[in-house]
Amino acid sequence: MKPINLIAAASIALLASSSAVFAEECNAAGTVGTGGSASAGGTSASSLGTAGTCRTDDGTTSSIGSGGSAATTDGKAQSKTHVNDSGDKLKAQTKAQAVDKGTFSKSRTKTSTDGSTLDSTTRTMSHVPGEKPVKNTTNQKIILPEQ
């Protein structure tokens, strides 16, 4: 038998003999997510965020994600995302903005979880000079029950 076939056979045998790991059922779980977009003139911006938490007898597991984009035909566009992990707290923020002369569109999403509270808020705004700004806010918050 060639050495590579021997290694492959040994690897398969090792995997077959490994004990299976089963997922534990959540005692309490939740997910939140918000997103939004704004556009005016030749500008647009969007952002979104999501977070999830699963609490088991062995502890709490959480995840978070956020992102955004901005575009313009002639001006400047930028998008920034920051995620902060401080122990059992996760926070994410995305800001997206596009500006073309005085016309602009922007979107900001803040998302967080601390293992028992999940929160996500998206704020959008677009503006054309001489017109009233268009604003929108979307919020979702979940507080998990105590064990």
N, C-alpha and C positions, 0 to 999 in steps of 0.2 A: 504494500500500500504506500502511496506517495505521502510525504510529510504533510502536505496541505490537506489531503483527504483525512489523514489521521487527526489533525487539529480540528477540522470541521466536525468529524464524528465525535470527538471528545467534547466539543462545545455543545453539540446537540444533546449529548447524554447529560451534561451538566445542567442545561436548561430544563430538560425533562424531569430531572430529579429535584429541582428547586421547589421549595414549598410555595404555594400560591399565596399572594397577599390580596385580601379582600377589602374593598372600600367599606368604611364605617358609615352607618346611616347618621344623618344630621339630626340632632335634637331640636335645633332651631336654625333656620337658614333664610336668607333673603338676597335679593338683587335689586339694584336701582340703576337707572340710566336716564340721561337727558341729552338732548342735542338740539341744535337749531342753526338756521342760516339767515343771512340778511343780504340784500342786494339793492344797489341803487346805481343808476347810470351804467358805467362800464366797470363797476366794482362788485365783488361778492366775497363773503367770508362765512365759514361754518366751523362749528366745533361740537364735540360730543364727549361724554364720559360715562363710564359704567363701573360698578363695584359689586362684589358679591362676598358673602360670608357664610361659612358653615361651622356651627358649633357642635362638637361631639363630646363624649365623656373624656376624651384624651386632650381636648383643647380646642382652639379656634383657628380656622384657616380662612384667610381673606385674599381677594385679588382685586386689582384695580387697573383701569386702562383709560386713556384719554388721547385725543388727537384732533387735528383741525387743518384747515387749508384756507388760503385766501388767493384771489386772483384779480387782476385789473388789466385793462387794455393798454393804458398809457402811464399809469402812476406807479406807486410802490405798494408791494404786498409783503406781508410777513406772517409767520405762524410760529408760535413757541409753545412747547409743552414741558412741564416740570412735574416730576413725581417724587414725593418724599415718603420714605419709609422710616418711621421712628418707633421701632418695637412693634407693639400691637396696633399702631395707628398708621393708616395709609392715606395720603392726600395726593391729589393730582389736579393740575390746573392747565388749561389750554387757552391761549389768547390768539385770535386770528384777526387781522385787520388789513384792509385794502383802501388806499387813498388815491384819488385822481383829482388834482387841484382841490376844490372845496368839497367834492363829493366823496363820501366814505361809507364803508360797511364794516361792521365789526361784530365779533361773536366771542364770548368768554364762557367757559364751562369750568366749574369747580366741583370736584367729587371727593368724598371722604368716607372712611369707615374706621371705627375703633373696635370692631368686634361685636358691638351691641347696637350701634346706630349706623345706618347707611344714609348718605345724603348726596344729592346731585342737583346742581342749579345751573341753568344755562340762561344767559342774557344776550340778546342781540339788539343791534341798533343800526339803522341806515339813515343817511341824510343827504339831501340835495340842497345846495344853497338856495334860500328863498322859500323853502317848503318846510313844513313841520316834520321833525324826525319821527321815524317809525321805530317803536321799541316793543320788545316782547321778553317775558320772563317765564321760564318753565322750571318747576321744582318738584322733586320727588324725595320723600324721606320715609324711612322705615325704622322703627324701633323694635328689635327682636324681644320676644318675651323672656323673662328670667327663667332660669332652670329650676 
